[in-house]
Amino acid sequence: MAGSSGLGYDLDHMESLKEDYLNKIRTDSAYPQYRQGVMIITVLSYIAVAIVAIFSVILITKGGVGVAVGAFQLVGCTIIGLLVIPFQRQAMLMMADMVDSTLDRNSKSKS
């Protein structure tokens, strides 16, 4: 049967349970300052990329050697903005999720 793992569990239901658990540990995080710091770092990273992109466009419009340098910087900004920053954010949040889920599991096993 499609959507079934053979053990009687519906895969969509399992995914929603995982999402609910992640939302729970993120809401009740032991490290809310860390999570807030991740958001601040992410926003500052996007602002820095936007500033460099603006200067890259200015270099391109000036002509000469600046066209090549500006184009190279613009491509770099695009890659960083679309790939590197989101990956960095998710990696940092996954670390906090692992710690929070471990703390959650350990607190349940002791009670």
C-alpha positions as CSV (number, residue, x, y, z in Angstrom):
1,M,0.0,0.0,0.0
2,A,1.4,3.4,-0.9
3,G,2.3,5.6,2.0
4,S,2.6,2.7,4.4
5,S,5.8,1.3,5.8
6,G,4.5,-2.2,6.3
7,L,4.4,-1.8,10.1
8,G,1.0,-0.2,10.0
9,Y,2.3,3.3,10.3
10,D,1.2,5.9,7.8
11,L,4.3,7.8,6.6
12,D,2.5,11.1,6.5
13,H,1.4,10.6,10.1
14,M,5.0,9.9,11.1
15,E,6.2,13.0,9.3
16,S,3.6,15.1,11.1
17,L,4.7,13.6,14.5
18,K,8.3,14.5,13.7
19,E,7.3,18.1,12.8
20,D,5.2,18.3,16.0
21,Y,8.1,17.1,18.1
22,L,10.6,19.5,16.4
23,N,8.1,22.4,17.0
24,K,7.8,21.3,20.7
25,I,11.5,21.2,21.4
26,R,12.1,24.4,19.5
27,T,9.4,26.1,21.6
28,D,10.6,24.7,24.9
29,S,14.3,25.1,23.9
30,A,16.9,25.2,26.7
31,Y,18.9,27.6,24.5
32,P,16.6,30.3,23.3
33,Q,19.5,32.9,23.2
34,Y,21.5,30.6,20.9
35,R,18.5,30.3,18.5
36,Q,18.0,34.1,18.6
37,G,21.8,34.5,18.0
38,V,21.4,32.3,14.9
39,M,18.7,34.5,13.6
40,I,20.8,37.6,14.2
41,I,23.8,36.1,12.5
42,T,21.6,35.1,9.5
43,V,20.1,38.6,9.1
44,L,23.5,40.2,9.4
45,S,24.9,37.8,6.8
46,Y,22.1,38.7,4.4
47,I,22.7,42.4,5.0
48,A,26.4,42.0,4.3
49,V,25.7,40.1,1.1
50,A,23.3,42.8,0.0
51,I,25.9,45.5,0.7
52,V,28.5,43.7,-1.3
53,A,26.0,43.1,-4.1
54,I,25.2,46.8,-4.3
55,F,28.9,47.7,-4.5
56,S,29.3,45.0,-7.2
57,V,26.6,46.6,-9.3
58,I,28.3,50.0,-8.8
59,L,31.6,48.4,-10.0
60,I,29.9,46.9,-13.1
61,T,28.3,50.2,-14.1
62,K,31.7,52.1,-13.8
63,G,33.1,49.9,-16.6
64,G,36.7,48.8,-17.2
65,V,38.2,46.2,-15.0
66,G,35.4,46.7,-12.5
67,V,33.0,44.9,-14.8
68,A,34.8,41.6,-14.3
69,V,35.4,42.1,-10.6
70,G,31.8,43.2,-10.0
71,A,30.4,40.3,-12.0
72,F,32.5,37.9,-10.0
73,Q,31.4,39.4,-6.7
74,L,27.8,39.4,-7.8
75,V,28.0,35.6,-8.7
76,G,29.6,35.1,-5.3
77,C,26.9,37.0,-3.5
78,T,24.3,35.0,-5.3
79,I,25.9,31.7,-4.3
80,I,26.4,32.8,-0.7
81,G,22.9,34.2,-0.4
82,L,21.1,31.3,-1.9
83,L,23.2,28.4,-0.7
84,V,25.7,29.1,2.0
85,I,23.7,31.3,4.4
86,P,20.6,29.0,4.5
87,F,22.8,25.9,5.0
88,Q,24.7,27.6,7.8
89,R,21.5,28.6,9.5
90,Q,20.1,25.1,9.3
91,A,23.3,23.5,10.5
92,M,23.4,25.8,13.5
93,L,19.7,25.1,14.3
94,M,20.2,21.3,13.9
95,M,22.9,21.4,16.6
96,A,20.5,23.1,19.0
97,D,17.8,20.6,18.0
98,M,20.1,17.7,18.8
99,V,20.9,19.1,22.2
100,D,17.3,19.9,23.0
101,S,16.1,16.5,21.9
102,T,18.8,14.8,24.0
103,L,17.8,16.8,27.0
104,D,14.1,16.1,26.4
105,R,14.8,12.4,26.1
106,N,17.0,12.3,29.2
107,S,14.5,14.2,31.3
108,K,11.7,11.7,30.3
109,S,13.8,8.7,31.1
110,K,14.6,9.9,34.6
111,S,11.0,10.6,35.5
